[in-house]
Amino acid sequence: MNDEANTTPGDDEILDLVRRLSRPLPSGEQVIERAAILAAGADFTKVIDWVEAHDGRPEEAVSAAPSGGLHGSHFEDSSARPAPPHRYILPQAALS
């Protein structure tokens, strides 16, 4: 028996998960939180691949407040990688 086949979610399971975890936006789109996917214990990479395959996109990151001032230079790190998106936006049709 193949254990991987039992633990790897298929399209139907991912769709059910995304429907359960997402919520509507005023624009008519759906939003799913990165933290909710991780907390559900799902295969995060497979869920995000599914979201992107169904025209989902990461939410635009909010830029940090401009640095400067007395302590501004302490918080700048040009080598820091951008943080992963907190939310992913899906068109309503993706969940139909």
C-alpha positions, 0 to 999 in steps of 0.5 A: 500500500502506498502511504503517499497516496493516502496523505497527498491531497487531490484536487477535490480535497484541496477544493474542499479545504480552500472552500472551508478556509476561505472567506468572501471579500467585498470585491466578490473574490475569496481570500484564504490566509496563509496561517489557516492553510498551515494550521489545517496541516495541509500540504502547503505547497500543493495548496498554493500550487492549486490556488495559483493554477486556479487564477489565485494570486498572493495579496500585495504586500503592504510596504513598511513605513518609511524608515529614517529618523533616529533609529531608522538605520537599525531596522534596515537590512538590504539583504533581508528577503521579502516576507511571504504573502499573508493571504491569497486572493481567488476569483469566486469562479475558482470555488464553484 
